[in-house]
């Protein structure tokens, strides 16, 4: 039986549990949830909920202190919560723990800015995750991984071997027990099989010009059109390229004085900020993908 205190890390009295809930909106949901937690001696420190009138769906994130909580195992919690609360509302729910550091697999190609930002935030403690491996279709960023003492796996990929390589990549992800795949400017399109294997667990970043400015040189095209803002979008990956549920976005103002290179620099800065923010939100269990594929992002 898995203890509620089992994880990759040492426990402290400050550890907290996080419960994510999704179900059809009905009267009395919060009352039942809070009564259950109070009955088991939980001290709630955060509770956020959202009822989507259009889809009639209810979403909730509740966090409580583990110190003194009476349920002793994940199995016991799941069974008790399902019987006393979840089954009454046909509820989907998941429980997480702040002591369990999510494990992140990073995919990269040649651009380094997003990878370096993630690794800096990881090393500084801002991003509370483990990064057990980096996967790439180029060797260019291997020195960065070596500097951080993170295993780097290079795969020479082409159209004829893509299927077999993705199989190897998925094996590495499973062997290292990764919770999420982060595409830090990985310049390859993932297969439908790969995407389905990690549904709502692959995070990508792209410049917000898409689909208006596609092609190899979007900043050149945007500069030619005289755009006044550029930006970046972090989203989950789906089989529809760059159309997955959006986690976060931001823009930067542009003037006529900005050159193409100025725009590239500003764009990359926004990209790395949004990717790191999306990973942080996901790993703090603050993102739920709704039934209509819109994301509910709790602050």
N, C-alpha and C positions, 0 to 999 in steps of 0.2 A: 504494500500500500504506500502511495507517495504521500509523504508528509507535506503539510502546507508550508513547511519551512525548508523543504528540499529545493535546491537550486545549484547553480554553478558557484555560488558565493557564500561567504560566511554571513550568518544572520546577526542582526542587532535588534534591540528593542524598538528602534525607529522604523523597522520594516512595515510596509503597508501592502494591502491587497487592493486590486483594482478589478471591478466588475463591469463588463460591457454588456448592455442589454439591447435587444431589438425585437419588436413584436408589433402586432396590430394595436393601435391606440384604443384603450379602454379605460373606464373609470376604475380608480382604486389601485393602479399599478404601483405608484410610489409608496402609498400607504403600506401595501403588502411587503414591498422590498425593505422599507425602513423598519417595519415591525420584525421581520425575520432577522435582520442584522442586529437590532437592539436586543432581541431575545437571546442571541448568541454572544452578547457582550462586546459588540463592535462599537468603537468610537469613530463615527463618520467624520472625516476631515474635508471632504469635497464631494459635491453632488451636482451634476449638470444633466439636464434633460431637454429634449426637443421633440415636439409633436408636429409632424408634417401633415397639415390639413389636406393637402392635395392627394397624398398617397395613403392617408390614414395610418401612418406608421409612427411608432413611439421609439425613441432612442434615448439611452441613458448611460452615463458613466458615473460610478460611485466608488469612492476611495475611502478606506478605513484603516485604522491602526491594527496591526497584528497582535500587539502586546495585549494579552488577556482574552483574545478571541477563543471561543470555546470549541470550535470544530477543529479536529486534529489532522485531517487529511483532505487532499483534493477530492478523492472519491467520496468521502463523507459529505463534503460541502456540496458537490454536484448532485448527489442523491437527495440530500435534505432540501436543497434549494429547488430542485426540480419538483419534488413531491409537494412542497409547501407553497411554492410561488410559481415557478416556471410553467408547470402543467396547466395551471388555471388560466394562463394567458397565451398558450402555445408559443412560448418565449424561446428565442435563441439567446444563449448567454455564454460568456467566456470569462474565466477568472485568471488574473495575472498577479505578479508580485514585484514590487519595486526592487527587491534584492536579486531578482533574476535578470541579469544583463542580457538583452537581446543580442543575438549573434548575426553579424552582417557580412554577407559576401559581396565584394565590390567588383564589378566588371568595368574595365577601362580599355581604351585603344591608345591614341597618341596624345590627346590633350590632357594636361596634368592639373589644371586649376581646380576642378571639382574634387579630384582625388586628394590633392594636397590640403584642401580646406577641410575635408572630412577627417583626414589623419591628424591635422593640427587640433581640431576640436576634440577628437578622441584622446589625443595625448594630454591635452590641457584639462581633461575631465568634464568639459562642457557636454560632450556626447557620451552618455553612459552606456556604451555598448562594447562588445568584443568583436574584433575583426580578425577572424582566423585565417582568411585567405583573400588574395586578389587574383582575378582571372583576366587574361588579356589575349587579344588576337595580334598583338605586336609586342616587341621586346623593349620598346622605348622607355617605359615607366618602371622597368625592373629595378633600377637603382634606388628609386623612391621607396619601393617596398622593402628593399634590403636595408636601407637606412632606418626604417621603422621596425625591422626584424619581423616582417610579415611574409609568410610563404607566398611566392608569386608563381602562377601557373600560366605558361605561354602555350597557346594552341595556334598553329598555322592553319588558318581556315580558308576554304574555297567552297564553291558550290557543290562539288562532288563529295566532300567529306563533312559537310555541315551537320548532317544527321548523326554521324558517329561521334563527332566532337561534342555536340550538345549532350549526348548520352554520357560521355566522360565528365563533362562539366556538372551535370546533374548528380552524378555519383559523388563528386567532390563536395557538393553542397550538402548532400545527405550525410556523408561521412563526417563532416564538420558540424553537423546539427545546426545549420543556419536557419534563422527565422525569416530573413528578408534578403532579397537580391537588389542591389543598388546599381543602376547603370549610370556611372559617372562619366558621361560622354563616351559610351560604348557605341562604336559606329558599325553595328551589325543589327540586322532585323532578326528578332527571335522567332523561332517556329511556333506554330499554333500549339503544338504538343508541349513545348517548353512553357509557354505562357499559361496554359491550362493547369500544368503541374504546380504552378505557384500563383494561383489566382489571387489578386489583390495583395500580393506579396512581392511584386517587382515594381520598383520606383524608378522612373525615368525623369530626365530633365531635358527641356528643349527651349530654344528661343521662341518668344511669343509671336514671331513673324508668321509662323506656320498657321494656316496654309497660304497666307497672302504672299509670302516671299519664300518660295521653295527653292530647291537646287543647292549647288555647292557653295554659292556666295550670297547668302541672304543679306548680309550687312551691306554689300555693294549695291544690291537691288534696293534696299531700304534707303541708303544714302542718296541714290539717284532720284528716288521719289520724294525726298525731303521730309522724311518722317520726323515727328516731334517727340515721340516716346519709343523706347525699346524695352523689352522685358524678358521674363523667363517664366516657364510653367513647369511645376513638378507634379507628376501624375502617376497613377498606376498604369501599368502596361496591359493592353488588351490586344486582341487579334487585329483590331482596327488601328492602324498606325497613328500614334500621337492623338488618339481620341479617347483615351481612358479617363476614368474619374479623376478630377483635379483635386490635389491636396492643398497647394498654395501657389500664389502668383505674386509678382511684383513688377513694377515698371521704373524706368529711369528716364528723366527728361533729356531731350536732345535739342540742340540748336543748330543754326546754319553754320556755326563756327566749328562744329565737330567733324573731323575727318572720318574716313572709313575706319582707320586704326583706332581713333578715339571711341567709336561706336563698338568696335570689337572688345576693347578693354572694359568699357562700361557694361556691355552685354555679358561678358564672362564673369564679371564681379557679381552681377545679379543672378546668374546661373548658379554659381557656387553657394550663394547665400540661400537661395530657394531650395536647392537640393539638400543642403544640410538641415534646413528648417523642416523639410518634409520628413527626412529620416528621424529627426528628433521627435516630431509629433507622432509618427508611427510607432517608434520604440517606447514612447511614453503612453501608448495605448489610448490615444486621443482621437483616432480616426476610425469611423465606421462607414462602410460603403452601403448606401441605401438601396432599396429595391428598384429605384429608378436610375441607379448608377451615379447619382450625385453623392458626394461625400458629406458626411456630418463631421466637422472638425471642432472638437471642444478646445477651449483656450485654457 
